[in-house]
């Protein structure tokens, strides 16, 4: 099942009715408007910056908190001799987000996806087996300039930049897109039609795996995490706020996406609009279903989908 162009046009007709009496009979004006619309969706990649204006650190950890209002921190671990470093970000009375932090002195971008509030950032290192000890912690009060910023910037899970092939491909795909819904439809259909599910990778993937969106684009295969990260990167680069959602389908750990459309709001878990309802946006299942009615019914009904985290 895909978002069909005809269905996208059906969605758009509600908005176009408003302009009907102005545009009727104005063929030349319509042609002019079409020329203006062509290429209206250009990529605009928001780039995290290490500005060093607000710093928290000790002998183990360096945190650049200069851009928390943009929805992220940049953090690195100083000691390359330590292994298995973890960061936990916890908002008061909310779920804890756990990240692996490479001990290679490189910055990682970690987002504040739960909105304004007080967050505890804690860094741990492994001491033996499954035991960890705290090496640094700090409470940060976050006031976002815009609630959508955490879902527009790249981060450790949705990792892209202005030079990414994924970003270039996104702009190429939507050169003739008419509106945001059309952009989502085009990108979604491309991912579903182009990628193949990598069953071998799914069997062997290691804990802590992070998607490489350009590699996914190049190999044209991946697991659910890869599908979601690729689509998420493309849409964010086109200024459409997009969440990479991690959760469960039944007892299976899974990834999918949600998007924000102007004048509509957050569309959680859509595939398409049928005139009445939005349906679950799960590019992995849609790509691998082979039109299997049982699989598609599970997607469309949204049965057993439990959201745990949004990145």
N, C-alpha and C positions, 0 to 999 in steps of 0.2 A: 504494500500500500504506500502511495506517495502523495505528496501535496501536488495536485495537478494544477496546471496553469488556469484551466477553466474555473477551478474552485477558487483560486486566488482572485480571479476577476469577479467572481460572485461576491467575495468578501468586499472588494473595493467598490462595488456598485452602490453600496449604502452611502459611501462618502461622495461618489460621483453624482448622485441624484441632486445634491445641494447645488451643483454647478450646471445642471441640465439646461435650465432656461436661459442661462447666459451663453452657453456654448452652442446651442442648437442652431444649425445652419451656418456656423462659422467655420467652414472647412479650413480656410487659410490659417485662422487662429489656432485650430487644433494642431495643424502641422507645425506651427511655431512652437507651441507648448511641448510637442513631442521632441523637438530638437533640443529644447531647454532641458527636458527631463533626462535625455540621453546622457549618461555619464554622471548623473547627479550623486551617485554613491561612490565616493572616493575613500580610500583607506586613510585612517588617521590613528596612528598607533601612539597611545600614551606610554611614555617611557619612564620607568622608575628611576629616580635620581639619588645618588649617594652624595648629599650636600654637606653632611657633617656639621650641621648647625645645632642639632640636639643629639647628644651622644650619651649612651649609658654603656659602661664597660667595666670589666675587671681583667685579671690575667688570662682568663679563658675565653671570654665572649666580648664581641663588639656589636652594639646595636645602634644603628642610625635611625632615630625616631623623628627626623626632621619633617617627614611628610605623612604623618599619621592622619592629617586632615584629608589627604588624598586616598586614605584607606589602606595603607601598607606600612610595614617597617622593612628595613634591610638589615640582615643579621649575618655574621660570620663567626666561625670558631677559629681561635688563634693557634691552637696546638695540634700540629699534624700528627703527633705521636699518639694522641687519644683516638679511640675508635668508637663507633656506635653512639653517636651523639643524637639526642632527641630534643625537640622544642615542643612545649605545650602552650597553647594560647587558650585561655579560659575567660569567658565573659561571666560576670557575676550571675550565679544561679543558672548558667547555661551549659551546653555541652562543651566538652574539651576537644580541641582540634590538635592532633599530634602530627608533627612533621619530623622526618629524618634530616639532619643537618650534616653535610659532608665536612670532615675535619681537614679542609684543604685551603683555608683562608680566603675562600671566595664568598661573595655576598649572595644570599638567597632572599628573594622577595616573598614575604608572608603577609597575607591579607587579613583585614578585619571585616569579615563578611556578616557579622551579626549586628551591625549598626552602631549607633552611639552608645557609649557606656564605659564602664571600667573593666579593663582586661588585665589579667595576670599573665605575664610572659615568663615562662620558666624553662631553663636549659638544664639537661641532665646528661651525664656520661655514664657509660656502662663500666662497672667495676668487676663483675664476674657473672657468668651464666646470664640469668635474667634480672640481675640486680643493678639498679642505677642509683647514682647519688646526685643531688642538686649542686650545680656549679654556679648558677646565677638565677636570680628572679627579680622582676620589676613589675609594678603596677602602673598602667598607663590609662589615662582618661582620654577617650577618643570622641572628637566632635567632627564628623565628616562634613566637608564642604558640599558634598552631593551624595545622596544615598546610593547612587548607582556606580560611583567610582570604583568600589572593590570589584565590580563585575565588568569593568572596561579595561583596567590595567592587566598586563600579564602578571603571573605569579609562578610559584614553584610548580604548581599543577597544570596551569594553562600558560605554557612558556613559549613566547614568540617575541619577535622584534620587527622593526621597520624593514629589515633586510630579509626576513624570512620568506622562503618560497611560498609558504602558506598564505601570507599576506598578499603577495603579488597575484597569486591565483584567485584569491577572493575578489580583488578588484576587477580582474579579468572576467570573472563569472557574472558579475552584476552590472556590467556596463550598460545594459538596457533595462535594468530593473525600474519599475514604476513607483514602488513604495516599499516601506519596511517589510510588510508581509510578503511581498514578492521576493525581496532579498532573502528572507528566511526560507521561502519555498525553494529558491534556486540553489542556495547553499546546501539545504537538507537533501534535495534530490541528487545533487552532485556526490555528496558523501555516500548516500545509500547506493547509488548506481556504480560508483567507482571502487569502493573498498570491498574486500572480501574478508570474512572472519578468519582469523588465524588460530585454528584449533590447537595446533602444536604449541604455539606461544601461550595459549590459555592454560595448557597443562603444565608448563615449565616456568611460568613467570614467577619471579622471586618477590618476596615481601619488600616493600619500599620502592617498587618499580614506578618510574615517572615517564610519561609519554614524551616522545620527540616528534612533534607534529610534522616537521619537514621530512623526517624519515618515513612516517606513515604515508604522507603524500607521495613520496618517491616509490615506496614498495607497494602501495595500494592494498595494504592489508594490515590488520591489527585486531586487538581485543576491544571490549566495550569502552575501556578507559581511553584508548587511542581514538576511537570514533568520536566520543564526546569531546575530547580535548581539541581535536582538529576542527570540528564544527564550531566549538566555543571560540577558538582563536580567530577563525575567519569572521564570525559575527562581531566579536569585540573590535577587531581591526576596522570594521565598517560602522563603528559607533553605535552598535545595538547591544545594550546590556544583556549579558548571557551568563547564567549560572551553570557550572559543572556540578551536577548533583551526584553524590555517592550514597548508596543505600542498599536495600535488599528487595529482590523480587522473590517472594517466598523465602527460601533459605539460601539463595544465591546472592553473593555480593556483586553489585552491579553499578554502572554509571550511565547517566542520561543527562539531558539538559532542560533548562527553562529559559524563556526569553521575555524581554520587556518591549512592548510595542506602544509607541506614543498614542495617547487617547484611548487605549484599550487597557493597558496595565500589564502586570506579570501574567504571562500565559504559561502556566505550570504544566509541563509534560505534554505538549501538543504534538500531534502528527498533522492534523488537518482540521478545517472547520467545515462541517457538513450543512451549515445553515442554521443549526441549533446548538451544537456542542463542539468544544475543542476536544481533540483526542490525543492520547499520550505520545509525546515526542521521544521516541526511543530508537535512534538510528541503527543501533546494532540489531535489535530484533527485527526491525523492518527490513534490513538488508539481508538477513540470514533466513527469514521466514519462508522464502520461496512461495509466497501466497498461501502458506499453510493456514487454514481458517482457524484452527485452535490457537495457534501462536498469535495471529492478528487479533483474535477476540480477547486474549489476555492483555495485549497492548491497549486496545481500545477501551476495555472495561476498567483498566487501571487496577486490576485486582492484585493484591499482595505487594503493591509498591509501597515501600516504607522509606521515606527520605531521612537520612541521618546527618549528612553534611552538605554544605554548598560552598564551592570555592570560586 
